[in-house]
Amino acid sequence: MTQGRSVSGVTSDSNPPVEAGPEDTALPAIPVSAGALIFDRSGRLLILKPTYKAGWTIPGGVMEADGETPWQACKREVREECGIELRRGRLACVDFRRPRPGSPGGIRFLFDCGSFEDSCLAAITVQAEEICDHQLAALPEALRLLRRPIRRRVRAATSSQATVYLEQGHRVADVGKPREK
């Protein structure tokens, strides 16, 4: 961090970035979101078709600016979008997306929430304002249907038992290796 500058995360489109102190000009804003990998007992992944963008996605969304943590945001978004109450999860992936024209970038947390009983998945109630369809798809089919940035995250997360760190959806060569003795 450079002297006199700091970084903050923006967690909701409705809340402006926090203003900087007198020694700073303005804090950079980085959107933060969290998503869930939810499987059935056969290993099929739950994917959603949003009403507000093209392609398929996984349950999840933007963190609220009220102090909500990534795990709390994941649980809330899954409950809102699907009606599923998450009880456990493992941080599977963190992906840093650089800002570019037309996109603010952001930090994406992905939690592996394990497999659920058929009865729970059969009772999914989607949030009609945001989700127009859902399905359980075998992982190769789900990866084909998912939007590219999410596809990369899901592929990395499901190919490792350890938490994976990504930048732009790609593993960083010098992150995640054991330290040298």
C-alpha positions in Angstrom: 0.0 0.0 0.0 1.3 3.4 -0.8 1.6 5.9 1.9 -1.5 8.0 2.4 -3.7 5.7 0.2 -5.9 2.8 1.1 -8.4 0.5 -0.7 -12.0 -0.1 0.2 -14.5 -2.6 -1.0 -17.9 -1.6 -2.4 -20.5 -4.1 -1.4 -23.7 -2.7 -2.7 -24.7 -0.7 -5.7 -27.0 1.4 -3.4 -24.2 2.6 -1.2 -21.5 5.0 -2.4 -17.8 4.4 -1.5 -16.7 5.7 1.8 -15.0 9.1 1.5 -11.3 9.2 2.2 -9.7 10.9 5.1 -8.1 14.4 4.9 -4.7 13.0 3.7 -6.4 11.0 0.9 -8.3 12.1 -2.1 -10.8 9.2 -2.7 -10.7 5.5 -2.0 -10.9 3.2 -4.9 -14.1 1.1 -5.0 -14.0 -2.6 -5.6 -17.2 -4.6 -5.8 -17.3 -7.8 -3.7 -19.6 -10.7 -4.3 -20.0 -14.3 -3.1 -21.4 -17.4 -4.8 -22.3 -21.0 -4.0 -21.5 -24.4 -5.5 -24.5 -26.6 -4.7 -24.6 -30.2 -5.9 -27.1 -33.0 -5.8 -26.1 -36.5 -4.6 -25.2 -37.4 -8.2 -22.7 -34.6 -8.4 -24.8 -32.4 -10.7 -24.4 -28.6 -10.1 -27.2 -26.2 -9.5 -27.2 -23.4 -12.1 -29.5 -20.5 -12.6 -30.7 -18.5 -15.6 -30.9 -14.8 -14.5 -33.4 -12.4 -16.0 -31.0 -9.5 -16.1 -28.0 -10.9 -18.0 -27.3 -13.5 -20.7 -26.1 -17.0 -19.9 -26.3 -19.2 -16.8 -24.7 -18.5 -13.5 -24.6 -20.0 -10.0 -26.5 -18.8 -6.9 -24.9 -15.7 -5.3 -24.6 -12.0 -5.5 -23.2 -8.7 -4.2 -22.4 -8.2 -0.5 -24.4 -5.6 1.4 -22.6 -2.6 2.8 -23.9 -3.2 6.3 -20.9 -5.2 7.4 -22.1 -8.4 5.8 -19.3 -11.0 5.4 -18.7 -13.0 2.2 -20.2 -16.1 3.8 -23.2 -14.2 5.1 -23.8 -12.7 1.6 -23.5 -16.2 0.1 -26.1 -17.6 2.5 -28.5 -14.6 2.0 -28.3 -14.7 -1.8 -28.9 -18.4 -2.0 -31.9 -18.1 0.3 -33.3 -15.2 -1.7 -32.6 -16.7 -5.1 -33.5 -20.3 -4.5 -35.0 -20.7 -1.1 -32.2 -23.0 0.1 -30.8 -22.5 3.6 -27.0 -23.1 3.6 -25.6 -24.6 6.8 -22.0 -25.2 5.8 -19.5 -24.2 3.1 -15.9 -24.4 2.3 -14.1 -21.4 0.7 -13.1 -22.9 -2.6 -12.0 -20.0 -4.6 -11.2 -16.2 -4.6 -11.0 -14.4 -7.9 -9.7 -10.9 -8.4 -11.2 -9.2 -11.5 -9.4 -6.1 -12.7 -11.5 -3.1 -13.6 -11.8 -2.3 -17.3 -14.0 0.1 -19.4 -17.6 -0.7 -18.7 -16.8 -3.1 -15.8 -15.7 -2.2 -12.2 -14.0 -5.6 -11.7 -14.1 -6.9 -8.2 -13.4 -9.7 -5.8 -15.4 -12.9 -6.1 -15.7 -15.5 -3.3 -16.9 -18.9 -4.2 -18.0 -21.4 -1.5 -18.4 -25.2 -2.0 -21.6 -25.9 -0.1 -21.6 -29.6 -0.7 -24.4 -31.9 -1.9 -28.1 -31.7 -0.9 -30.9 -34.2 -0.7 -33.2 -34.5 -3.7 -36.1 -33.3 -1.6 -34.4 -30.0 -0.8 -33.5 -29.4 -4.4 -37.0 -30.4 -5.6 -38.4 -27.6 -3.3 -36.3 -24.8 -4.9 -38.3 -21.6 -5.2 -36.6 -19.1 -7.5 -36.8 -15.4 -7.0 -38.9 -14.6 -10.1 -37.6 -11.0 -10.4 -34.1 -12.2 -10.9 -34.2 -15.9 -11.9 -36.2 -17.3 -14.8 -35.0 -20.9 -14.7 -32.8 -23.3 -12.9 -31.4 -26.8 -13.5 -29.1 -29.4 -12.1 -26.4 -30.2 -14.7 -23.6 -32.6 -14.8 -20.4 -30.6 -14.3 -19.2 -30.8 -18.0 -22.6 -29.5 -19.2 -22.8 -26.9 -16.4 -19.3 -25.6 -17.4 -20.5 -25.4 -21.1 -23.5 -23.3 -20.1 -22.0 -21.0 -17.5 -20.8 -17.6 -18.5 -17.0 -17.5 -19.1 -15.8 -15.8 -15.8 -17.9 -18.1 -13.7 -17.0 -21.1 -15.7 -13.3 -20.5 -15.0 -14.0 -20.0 -11.3 -16.1 -23.2 -11.1 -13.6 -25.2 -13.0 -10.7 -24.1 -10.8 -12.7 -24.7 -7.6 -14.0 -28.2 -8.5 -10.5 -29.3 -9.6 -8.9 -28.7 -6.2 -9.5 -29.7 -2.6 -7.6 -26.6 -1.5 -8.8 -23.0 -1.8 -7.8 -21.6 -5.2 -6.6 -18.0 -5.8 -7.3 -16.6 -9.2 -6.8 -13.3 -11.1 -9.1 -12.8 -14.1 -10.2 -16.4 -13.7 -6.7 -17.8 -14.0 -4.4 -19.4 -11.4 -1.5 -17.3 -10.3 1.7 -19.3 -10.6 3.3 -18.2 -7.4 0.3 -18.4 -5.1 -0.8 -21.6 -3.4 2.5 -23.3 -3.4 4.0 -24.5 -0.1 6.6 -22.1 1.4 10.2 -23.0 1.0 12.0 -24.2 4.0 
